[in-house]
Amino acid sequence: MSKLPEPILHAIESGRVPSPPQLLLRLLQMVDDEGTTTGELAKLVGQDPGLSTRILSVANSPALRRGAELRSLENCLTSLGTRLVRSIATCLSIQSLFDRRSGISPKELTGFWSHALWLAELSRSLADLTGYPHPDEAYLGGLLHDVGQLILLSALGEPYAQLLANSPDEEALQVMETRQFGAHHGEIGTWLADKWHLDASFADGILFHHASPEEILTAGTLPKLIWLAHSLVSVDEVTPAHAAQYQDLFGFASPSDLEKLRDQAEARTRQIAEALGLAVPTKLANIQVWATLKISPATEVEESDAEGELSAMVGSMALLQPLQQDLFALESDAEVLLSLRESARILFDLNRVAFLISQPDGKLSGAAIGGQPAIFRQVDLPPAGNSSLVTSAAMRRAICSTFDERESTQVSLIDVQFARALGSPGLLCIPMIARNRVSGVMICGLSAAQQARLSRRLPWLLNFGRIAAISLETLQEARSYRANAEHEASSRFSSQARRIVHEAGNPLGIIRSYLKILDRKLPEDTGVRQELEILTEEIDRVVSIVGRMSEIPEAAPAVEGQDVGDLVSELLLLYRDPLFAAKGIGLEFNPPGVPLRVDCERDGLKQILLNLWKNASEALSRGQRVRILLTDHVVHNGNSFIQIRLDDSGPGMSEAAMRSIHRAPDPANTGKRGLGLSIVGELATRQGISVTCRSQIGKGTSITLLLPKFQSARQSSDAAFSLLSGMDAS
């Protein structure tokens, strides 16, 4: 695909894909329900192009993506986690309330949404019929095939709405788009897929859905499926010509077979719409998607500057309140900053965001913040002086940008460096102010076009900065409160211990003195004297033990790495009964006698183990057994590992299910175990954990994890020295 024209590229970078409010409401309800599974969330998200677009975009963003692209909605949601998904849902809901640029009402989206969902359902049915191994990709490609129309409508507004209204059909629309804007909606959708770094075949499915019958013969399988589904929903009735097209592409099928698939897909579409309370057009076949689109621009009521500022301030306070509540629920600085980045992306189209935090000496630093370019980790900006936009924003407590009118034309070189690092022509600097103190500055990449769009949103942006500051400070205060509470509890315990030592010392001292008196009164040769000596020694030992109660024990030396033996034992305390004992499944695990430290992220390793245990629990029957083995000193390809092996005596797994560890599963052939193993494989890949699986139907399964062994700094240097010594010797 040729490069998009520069003006259209700038426009669509701000284009958004709106979602029906019923779907956003249902998503918020589901993420608040602790019983909701990732699969249920993925099913809802997969019913709307807008939600699917946003989840794919966030999950594949540089801040979150690890390894290969995420093409499954369920894998995307697993990667994001419930808290971040809720923040996304909240931001999309806020955006739908305050963003009126496109003027698209929910009613006008109904035709587009129905067409996209029907085509997605039919694409998946055709994938199943043809034996395509990834039907969910076909579904997602069908759902997003026309997403470029929504982006153009959101970005360009009335000019594109006028073009949609004047277009007799989609083929004519494509020609008119290219002539007027230099690109058609298929190319816009492909640009989006390329931006996510998705597989080329997925992007081609969006790009080629308007190809001619002769052209599509030379395409890959996924574009063919989406093209055929589009062809089938674009006519009133299925004809022998469609059966001939199917035969040319995939083999024999009768018109009645295709008609049946189309009817079933339409029935599912209507069922989903009814469940969500969405009105679907009576006729879906060959529908005019934008028939109800109004092309008259929305009229705006004139208001004074003061009224506009007051309206923006009150509106932002009310609408951004749910976002603040979501941020308060997060448990670490990293989670808050990540959520703020994605919130800025959704609410204000600020796709490149970095942070500098105020230090005790007043300097602004990003040294402790990950997920942003290196230049932000290297600088310590003093608060004095206005040479930089960043320090200017902090000192003036106001939003500053590269495109503001300023008295001085001199540009700070550090601002130039920041802009280059963010890949933008300019900067937008938002002070983060809480309790009359600047806690940091949010630095965003900015273009002149974005500056023009955001100029009326400055009160919103300033309030967003306040929410960011309050969220970070509240988290830090909570940590400080916990530390103070622990210190206070420790002090109270020490005081109580000293009192007990004092009170216990008196009677113990009296007893010891009485024993000495008794010892002097007894004859030298009596046998009781030896027993008194033993009793005196024991009392002295009790005095020593009681005396040590007031001593503060030495802190245990800091140890890095995760002790996998302790981790497995902790998890079994919680999950042994519900997953195994309650179902009559035997479990064998002997904790190692020494720490086995691995270089793995704790939560990710927990998720891997729980997925494996849950898989085994669901597959095994009463009386069958599971054995967990930990082995140290495993060397593979010259590196040291700790091995976890999970053996079971269950029914075994198919080869397709085992292969799903290393690629997306086919639910028809793998079932639930395949999906669980796919998640395990993805999480393991991100942490450098090697996974192997051996299984035989009817004879059980053995899954092995090789966890990178933790090496202390000294061990690493010793290993390097040994390696260098070996090289010298040779």
C-alpha positions in Angstrom: 0.0 0.0 0.0 1.3 3.5 -0.9 1.9 6.0 1.8 -1.2 8.0 2.9 -1.3 11.7 1.9 0.2 13.9 4.7 -3.0 16.0 5.3 -5.2 12.9 5.6 -2.6 11.1 7.8 -2.7 14.1 10.3 -6.5 14.0 10.2 -7.0 10.3 10.9 -4.4 10.3 13.7 -7.1 12.1 15.7 -10.0 10.1 14.3 -11.8 7.9 16.8 -14.1 4.9 16.4 -17.2 5.5 18.5 -19.1 2.7 20.2 -22.8 2.4 21.0 -23.5 3.5 24.6 -25.3 0.3 25.4 -22.0 -1.6 24.8 -20.0 0.8 26.9 -22.5 0.5 29.7 -22.5 -3.3 29.6 -18.6 -3.3 29.6 -18.5 -1.1 32.7 -21.0 -3.4 34.4 -19.0 -6.5 33.5 -15.6 -5.3 34.6 -17.2 -4.4 38.0 -18.4 -7.9 38.4 -15.7 -10.1 39.9 -17.3 -13.2 38.5 -16.8 -12.0 34.9 -14.3 -14.1 33.0 -11.8 -12.9 30.4 -13.7 -15.0 27.8 -16.9 -13.2 28.6 -15.3 -9.8 28.3 -13.7 -10.8 24.9 -17.1 -11.9 23.7 -18.6 -8.5 24.4 -15.6 -6.5 23.1 -15.8 -8.6 19.9 -19.3 -7.3 19.2 -18.2 -3.8 18.4 -15.5 -2.4 16.0 -14.9 0.6 18.3 -14.1 -1.5 21.4 -12.1 -4.0 19.4 -10.0 -1.2 17.9 -9.2 0.3 21.2 -8.3 -3.0 23.0 -6.1 -4.1 20.1 -4.4 -0.7 20.0 -3.6 -0.5 23.7 -2.5 -4.1 24.0 -0.1 -3.7 21.1 1.2 -0.3 22.2 5.0 -0.1 22.9 4.4 0.4 26.6 2.6 -3.0 26.9 3.6 -5.2 24.1 6.1 -8.0 24.8 7.2 -10.2 21.9 4.8 -11.2 19.0 1.7 -9.2 18.2 -1.5 -10.0 20.0 -4.3 -10.8 17.5 -6.8 -12.5 19.9 -9.0 -10.3 21.9 -8.9 -12.7 24.8 -5.1 -12.6 24.8 -5.2 -8.8 24.6 -7.5 -8.6 27.7 -5.4 -11.1 29.6 -2.3 -8.9 28.9 -4.1 -5.7 29.9 -5.7 -6.9 33.2 -9.1 -6.0 34.6 -8.1 -2.7 36.2 -6.7 -1.2 32.9 -9.6 -2.5 30.9 -11.9 -0.7 33.3 -9.9 2.5 32.9 -10.3 2.2 29.1 -14.0 1.6 29.4 -14.4 4.6 31.7 -12.4 6.9 29.3 -14.3 5.8 26.3 -17.6 6.6 28.2 -16.3 10.0 29.2 -15.1 10.6 25.6 -18.5 9.7 24.2 -20.1 12.3 26.6 -17.8 15.3 26.0 -16.5 14.8 22.4 -18.9 16.2 19.8 -16.5 16.7 16.9 -17.9 14.2 14.6 -21.5 14.8 15.4 -22.3 11.0 15.0 -25.3 10.0 17.1 -25.8 6.5 18.4 -28.8 6.0 16.1 -26.7 6.8 13.1 -24.2 4.1 14.1 -26.9 1.4 14.1 -26.6 0.5 10.4 -22.8 0.4 10.4 -22.7 -1.7 13.6 -25.3 -4.2 12.3 -23.5 -4.6 9.0 -20.1 -5.0 10.6 -21.3 -7.6 13.1 -23.2 -9.6 10.5 -20.2 -9.7 8.2 -18.0 -10.7 11.2 -20.3 -13.6 12.1 -20.5 -14.8 8.5 -16.7 -14.5 8.1 -16.2 -16.9 11.1 -18.8 -19.3 9.7 -17.1 -19.4 6.4 -13.7 -20.0 8.1 -15.2 -23.0 10.0 -16.7 -24.3 6.7 -13.4 -24.1 4.8 -11.3 -25.4 7.7 -9.3 -22.1 8.2 -7.4 -22.7 11.4 -8.0 -19.2 12.9 -11.7 -18.4 12.7 -11.4 -15.7 15.4 -9.1 -13.8 13.1 -11.6 -14.0 10.3 -14.3 -12.7 12.7 -12.1 -9.8 13.8 -11.1 -8.9 10.2 -14.8 -8.9 9.2 -15.7 -6.8 12.2 -13.1 -4.1 11.3 -13.4 -4.3 7.5 -15.0 -0.9 7.2 -13.4 0.7 10.3 -11.7 3.2 8.0 -15.1 4.8 7.3 -15.7 5.5 11.0 -12.2 7.0 11.4 -12.6 9.3 8.4 -16.1 10.4 9.6 -14.7 11.1 13.1 -11.6 12.9 11.8 -13.1 14.9 8.8 -16.7 15.4 9.9 -19.1 17.1 7.5 -17.0 16.8 4.3 -16.9 13.0 4.6 -20.5 12.8 5.7 -21.5 14.7 2.6 -19.5 12.2 0.5 -21.2 9.2 2.2 -24.6 10.8 1.6 -23.9 11.3 -2.1 -22.4 7.8 -2.8 -24.8 5.3 -4.4 -22.8 2.2 -3.3 -19.5 1.2 -1.8 -17.6 0.7 -5.1 -18.5 4.3 -6.0 -17.6 5.4 -2.5 -14.1 4.0 -2.8 -13.5 5.9 -6.1 -14.9 9.2 -4.6 -12.8 8.8 -1.4 -9.6 8.3 -3.5 -10.4 11.3 -5.7 -11.3 13.7 -2.9 -8.9 12.6 -0.1 -6.2 10.6 -1.8 -7.0 7.4 0.0 -10.1 5.1 0.5 -11.4 3.7 3.7 -9.8 0.3 3.1 -6.4 1.9 3.1 -7.3 3.8 6.2 -8.2 0.6 8.0 -5.0 -1.1 6.8 -3.0 1.9 8.1 -4.5 1.2 11.5 -3.7 -2.5 11.4 -0.1 -1.7 10.3 0.1 0.7 13.2 -0.7 -2.2 15.5 2.1 -4.2 13.8 -0.4 -7.0 13.1 0.2 -9.8 10.6 0.1 -8.6 6.9 -2.7 -11.1 6.1 -5.0 -9.4 8.7 -4.4 -6.0 7.2 -4.8 -7.4 3.7 -8.3 -8.7 4.7 -9.3 -5.1 5.3 -7.5 -3.7 2.3 -8.9 -6.1 -0.3 -12.6 -6.5 0.6 -13.5 -4.3 -2.4 -11.2 -6.2 -4.9 -12.6 -7.6 -8.1 -13.5 -11.4 -8.3 -10.5 -11.9 -10.6 -8.1 -10.0 -8.2 -9.2 -11.8 -5.0 -8.3 -15.2 -6.6 -4.6 -14.3 -6.1 -4.9 -13.3 -2.4 -4.4 -15.3 0.8 -7.0 -17.2 2.6 -8.0 -14.6 5.2 -8.7 -11.8 2.6 -10.7 -14.3 0.5 -12.9 -15.2 3.5 -13.7 -11.5 4.3 -14.2 -10.7 0.6 -16.7 -13.5 0.2 -18.6 -12.6 3.4 -18.8 -9.0 2.1 -20.1 -10.2 -1.2 -22.8 -12.3 0.4 -24.1 -9.6 2.7 -24.1 -7.0 -0.1 -26.9 -8.7 -2.1 -30.6 -9.4 -1.4 -30.3 -13.1 -2.2 -27.6 -15.6 -2.6 -27.3 -16.7 -6.2 -25.5 -19.5 -8.1 -22.9 -16.9 -9.0 -21.9 -16.7 -5.3 -21.6 -20.5 -5.2 -19.4 -20.3 -8.2 -17.3 -17.7 -6.5 -17.0 -20.0 -3.4 -16.0 -22.9 -5.7 -13.3 -20.8 -7.3 -11.9 -19.8 -3.9 -12.3 -22.8 -1.7 -14.1 -25.7 -3.5 -17.7 -26.9 -3.9 -20.7 -25.4 -2.0 -24.3 -25.0 -3.1 -26.3 -21.7 -3.0 -28.5 -23.2 -0.3 -25.4 -24.0 1.9 -24.3 -20.3 1.7 -27.8 -19.1 2.2 -28.1 -21.1 5.4 -24.8 -19.8 6.7 -25.9 -16.2 5.9 -29.3 -16.7 7.7 -27.6 -18.2 10.8 -25.1 -15.3 11.0 -28.0 -12.8 10.7 -29.9 -14.6 13.4 -26.9 -14.4 15.8 -26.5 -10.7 15.0 -30.1 -9.9 15.8 -29.9 -12.0 19.0 -26.8 -10.0 20.2 -28.5 -6.7 19.3 -31.6 -7.7 21.3 -29.5 -8.7 24.3 -27.8 -5.2 24.3 -31.0 -3.3 23.6 -29.9 -2.0 20.2 -32.4 -1.4 17.4 -31.4 -3.3 14.2 -32.8 -2.4 10.8 -35.6 -4.7 9.6 -33.6 -5.5 6.5 -29.8 -6.2 6.8 -29.0 -7.6 3.3 -27.6 -5.0 0.9 -28.2 -2.3 3.5 -27.4 1.4 3.0 -25.2 1.7 6.1 -25.3 5.5 6.3 -28.8 6.1 5.1 -29.8 7.9 8.3 -26.7 10.0 8.5 -27.4 13.8 8.9 -24.9 16.0 7.1 -25.9 19.3 8.6 -23.3 20.6 11.1 -24.3 20.8 14.7 -25.2 24.4 15.8 -23.3 25.7 18.8 -24.8 28.2 21.3 -22.6 31.3 21.7 -21.3 31.8 25.2 -18.9 34.2 26.8 -15.3 33.3 27.7 -16.2 33.1 31.3 -19.2 30.9 30.7 -17.2 28.7 28.4 -14.4 28.3 31.0 -16.9 27.7 33.8 -18.7 25.1 31.7 -15.5 23.3 30.8 -14.3 23.3 34.4 -17.6 22.0 35.9 -18.0 19.5 33.0 -14.4 18.2 33.4 -14.8 17.8 37.2 -18.0 15.8 36.8 -17.0 13.7 33.8 -13.4 12.9 34.9 -14.5 11.9 38.4 -15.0 8.2 37.4 -11.4 8.2 36.0 -10.1 9.5 39.3 -11.9 6.7 41.2 -10.4 4.1 38.8 -6.9 5.5 39.4 -7.4 5.4 43.2 -8.0 1.6 42.8 -4.5 1.0 41.3 -1.8 -0.3 43.6 1.5 1.0 42.2 3.1 4.0 40.6 3.8 2.0 37.4 0.1 1.0 37.1 -1.1 4.6 37.7 1.3 6.1 35.1 0.4 3.4 32.5 -3.3 4.1 33.1 -2.6 7.8 32.7 -0.8 7.3 29.4 -3.7 5.3 28.0 -6.3 7.8 29.4 -4.4 10.6 27.6 -4.4 8.6 24.4 -8.2 7.9 24.6 -9.4 11.3 25.9 -7.2 13.8 24.2 -5.5 11.9 21.3 -2.1 12.4 23.0 -0.4 9.2 21.8 3.1 9.9 23.1 3.4 10.7 26.8 6.3 10.9 29.3 6.5 12.0 32.9 9.0 13.9 35.1 8.4 13.7 38.8 9.4 16.4 41.4 12.1 15.2 43.8 12.7 16.4 47.4 15.3 18.9 46.2 12.8 20.4 43.7 14.3 18.9 40.6 12.2 17.2 37.9 13.4 13.7 37.1 12.2 10.6 35.3 15.0 8.3 36.5 12.6 5.9 38.3 10.0 5.7 35.6 10.0 2.9 33.0 8.3 2.7 29.6 9.6 6.0 28.2 12.5 7.1 26.1 16.0 7.1 27.7 16.4 10.9 27.6 13.6 11.3 30.3 15.5 8.9 32.6 18.7 10.8 32.2 17.7 14.4 33.0 17.4 16.3 36.3 15.8 19.7 35.5 16.2 22.4 38.1 13.0 24.2 38.9 14.5 27.7 38.4 14.5 29.4 35.0 12.1 29.4 32.1 14.5 28.0 29.5 12.5 24.8 29.1 8.8 24.4 28.5 8.8 21.7 31.2 10.2 24.0 33.9 8.0 26.8 32.7 4.9 24.7 33.1 6.0 23.7 36.6 6.8 27.3 37.7 3.8 29.0 36.1 1.5 26.1 37.0 0.0 26.4 33.6 -0.1 24.4 30.4 2.8 25.3 28.0 3.3 24.2 24.4 5.7 24.7 21.6 3.0 26.5 19.6 2.1 29.1 22.2 2.9 32.7 21.4 5.9 33.7 23.4 8.0 36.8 24.0 11.3 35.0 23.3 11.8 33.0 20.1 14.8 31.1 21.6 14.1 27.4 21.8 15.5 25.2 24.6 17.6 22.4 23.2 16.3 20.0 25.9 12.8 20.7 24.5 14.1 19.7 21.0 15.5 16.5 22.5 12.2 15.7 24.2 10.3 16.3 21.0 12.6 14.1 19.0 12.4 11.3 21.5 8.6 11.5 21.3 8.7 11.6 17.5 6.7 14.9 17.4 7.3 18.4 16.0 6.4 19.9 19.4 5.6 19.4 23.1 2.6 20.0 25.3 3.6 20.2 29.0 0.8 19.7 31.6 1.7 20.5 35.3 0.5 17.9 37.8 -0.7 20.0 40.8 -2.0 18.6 44.0 -2.6 20.4 47.3 -1.0 23.6 46.0 2.2 21.7 45.1 3.6 20.7 41.7 4.3 17.0 41.9 5.5 16.6 38.3 5.0 17.4 34.7 3.3 15.4 32.0 5.1 15.8 28.7 3.2 15.0 25.5 4.2 14.9 21.8 2.2 17.5 19.9 1.6 18.7 16.4 0.2 22.1 15.3 -3.1 20.4 14.2 -3.4 18.8 17.7 -2.7 22.2 19.3 -5.6 23.7 17.4 -8.0 21.0 18.4 -6.9 21.0 22.1 -6.9 24.8 22.5 -10.5 24.8 23.8 -9.8 21.8 26.1 -7.1 23.5 28.2 -9.3 23.4 31.4 -9.9 19.7 30.8 -6.2 19.1 30.4 -5.3 21.1 33.5 -7.9 19.1 35.5 -6.5 15.9 34.0 -3.1 16.9 35.4 -4.6 17.5 38.8 -6.1 14.1 38.8 -2.8 12.6 37.9 -1.0 14.4 40.7 -3.7 13.5 43.3 -3.6 9.9 42.3 0.2 9.6 42.6 0.2 11.5 45.9 -2.6 9.5 47.4 -0.7 6.3 46.5 2.4 7.6 48.1 0.5 8.8 51.2 -1.0 5.3 51.5 2.4 3.8 51.4 3.7 6.3 54.0 0.7 5.6 56.2 1.3 1.9 56.1 5.0 2.4 56.9 4.1 4.7 59.9 1.5 2.3 61.1 4.0 -0.5 61.0 6.5 1.6 62.9 4.0 2.6 65.5 2.9 -1.0 66.0 6.5 -2.0 66.3 7.1 0.8 68.9 4.1 -0.3 70.9 5.2 -3.9 70.8 8.7 -2.9 72.0 7.3 -0.8 74.9 5.0 -3.7 75.9 7.9 -6.1 75.7 10.1 -3.9 78.0 7.2 -3.8 80.5 6.9 -7.6 80.4 10.6 -8.0 80.8 10.6 -5.7 83.8 7.6 -7.4 85.5 8.7 -10.9 84.8 12.3 -10.1 86.0 11.1 -9.4 89.6 9.6 -12.9 90.4 12.3 -14.7 88.4 15.0 -12.8 90.4 13.3 -13.7 93.7 13.1 -17.4 92.7 16.8 -17.4 91.7 17.8 -15.7 95.0 15.7 -18.2 97.0 17.4 -21.1 95.3 20.8 -19.7 96.2 19.7 -19.4 99.9 18.3 -23.0 99.8 21.5 -24.2 98.2 23.6 -22.8 101.1 21.3 -24.4 103.7 21.6 -27.9 102.2 24.4 -30.3 103.1 27.2 -30.7 100.6 26.6 -34.3 100.0 22.9 -34.2 99.3 21.6 -35.4 95.9 19.1 -32.5 95.7 21.9 -30.0 95.1 22.5 -31.2 91.5 18.8 -30.8 90.8 18.8 -27.3 92.2 21.7 -26.4 89.9 19.8 -27.7 86.8 16.7 -25.7 88.0 18.9 -22.5 88.4 20.3 -22.9 84.9 16.8 -23.3 83.4 15.6 -20.1 85.3 18.7 -18.3 84.0 17.8 -19.4 80.4 14.2 -18.1 80.9 15.6 -14.8 82.1 17.7 -14.6 79.0 14.8 -15.4 76.7 12.5 -12.9 78.4 15.3 -10.3 78.2 15.7 -10.6 74.5 11.9 -9.8 73.9 12.7 -6.1 74.0 15.5 -6.4 71.4 14.7 -5.5 67.8 15.7 -8.4 65.6 18.2 -7.7 62.8 16.6 -7.3 59.5 16.9 -10.2 57.2 19.4 -9.5 54.4 17.7 -8.3 51.2 17.3 -11.2 48.7 16.5 -10.7 45.1 14.7 -13.2 42.8 11.6 -15.2 43.5 11.8 -18.4 45.7 9.7 -20.7 43.5 9.4 -23.3 46.2 7.8 -20.7 48.6 5.6 -19.4 45.7 4.2 -22.9 44.9 3.6 -23.6 48.6 1.8 -20.3 49.0 -0.5 -20.9 46.0 -1.3 -24.5 47.2 -2.5 -23.1 50.5 -5.2 -21.2 48.6 -5.9 -23.5 45.7 -5.2 -27.1 46.8 -8.7 -27.6 48.2 -10.9 -26.0 45.5 -8.9 -27.3 42.5 -7.9 -30.7 43.7 -9.0 -32.0 47.1 -12.7 -31.0 46.6 -12.8 -33.0 43.4 -11.1 -36.1 44.8 -7.9 -35.4 42.8 -4.7 -36.5 44.6 -1.8 -34.0 44.8 1.8 -34.7 45.5 4.3 -31.9 46.2 7.5 -32.0 48.4 8.8 -28.5 49.1 12.5 -28.2 48.6 14.7 -27.8 51.7 16.6 -24.8 50.3 15.5 -21.6 48.5 15.3 -22.0 44.7 15.4 -18.4 43.3 14.4 -17.6 39.8 14.6 -14.5 37.7 10.9 -14.2 36.9 8.1 -11.7 37.5 6.1 -13.0 40.4 2.5 -12.3 39.2 3.2 -13.6 35.7 4.6 -16.9 37.2 1.6 -17.2 39.4 -0.7 -16.8 36.4 1.2 -19.5 34.5 1.0 -22.0 37.4 -2.7 -21.3 38.1 -3.6 -21.8 34.4 -1.8 -25.1 34.3 -3.4 -26.3 37.6 -6.9 -25.1 36.5 -6.4 -27.0 33.2 -5.4 -30.2 35.1 -8.3 -29.7 37.5 -10.9 -29.5 34.7 -9.4 -32.4 32.8 -8.9 -35.0 35.6 -11.5 -37.1 37.3 -11.9 -38.3 40.9 -9.1 -40.7 41.9 -6.5 -39.4 39.4 -3.4 -37.7 40.6 -1.2 -34.6 40.0 2.5 -34.5 40.9 4.6 -31.2 41.1 8.4 -31.6 41.0 11.0 -28.9 41.4 14.6 -29.6 40.2 17.7 -27.4 40.6 21.0 -27.4 38.6 19.4 -27.7 35.2 21.6 -26.5 32.4 20.2 -25.8 28.9 22.1 -24.1 26.1 24.8 -23.1 28.6 22.3 -21.3 30.9 21.2 -22.3 34.4 17.5 -23.0 35.1 15.1 -24.2 37.8 12.7 -26.9 36.4 9.0 -27.2 37.4 7.4 -30.4 36.1 3.7 -31.0 36.4 2.7 -34.7 35.8 -0.8 -36.0 35.8 -2.5 -39.3 35.3 -5.4 -37.8 33.4 -6.9 -38.5 29.9 -4.0 -36.8 28.0 -4.2 -34.1 25.3 -4.4 -34.0 21.6 -1.5 -32.9 19.5 -3.4 -29.8 18.5 -3.9 -28.8 22.2 -0.2 -29.3 22.9 0.8 -27.1 19.8 -1.4 -24.3 21.2 1.4 -23.5 23.7 3.3 -21.9 20.9 0.5 -20.6 18.7 -3.1 -19.5 18.8 -5.4 -22.5 19.5 -8.2 -23.8 17.4 -11.1 -24.1 19.9 -12.8 -26.7 17.7 -9.9 -29.1 18.1 -8.3 -28.1 21.4 -11.1 -27.1 23.7 -10.5 -25.2 27.0 -7.1 -26.8 27.6 -5.8 -25.4 24.3 -6.9 -21.9 25.3 -5.3 -22.2 28.7 -2.1 -23.5 27.3 -2.0 -20.7 24.7 -2.2 -18.1 27.6 0.6 -20.1 29.4 2.8 -20.0 26.3 2.3 -16.3 25.7 3.1 -15.4 29.4 6.1 -17.8 29.4 7.5 -16.3 26.2 7.5 -12.8 27.7 9.5 -14.0 30.7 12.0 -16.2 28.8 10.5 -19.4 30.2 10.8 -22.5 28.0 7.7 -24.7 28.0 7.6 -28.3 26.8 4.7 -30.7 26.8 4.5 -34.5 26.5 1.2 -36.3 26.5 -0.4 -39.5 25.3 -4.2 -40.1 25.1 -5.3 -42.2 28.1 -1.9 -42.1 29.8 -1.6 -38.6 31.2 0.4 -35.4 30.5 3.7 -34.0 31.6 4.4 -30.2 31.3 7.9 -28.8 32.0 8.8 -25.2 32.7 12.5 -24.1 32.6 12.6 -20.9 34.8 15.8 -18.7 34.4 17.8 -19.1 37.6 18.5 -15.9 39.5 22.1 -14.9 39.4 23.4 -12.4 42.0 25.7 -9.6 40.8 28.7 -11.5 42.3 27.7 -14.8 40.6 27.3 -13.0 37.3 30.8 -11.4 37.6 32.3 -14.7 38.7 30.8 -16.4 35.6 32.0 -13.7 33.4 35.5 -14.0 34.9 35.5 -17.7 34.4 34.5 -17.3 30.8 37.2 -14.7 30.2 39.7 -17.0 31.9 38.8 -19.8 29.7 39.2 -17.6 26.6 42.7 -16.5 27.9 43.7 -20.1 28.5 42.7 -21.1 25.0 
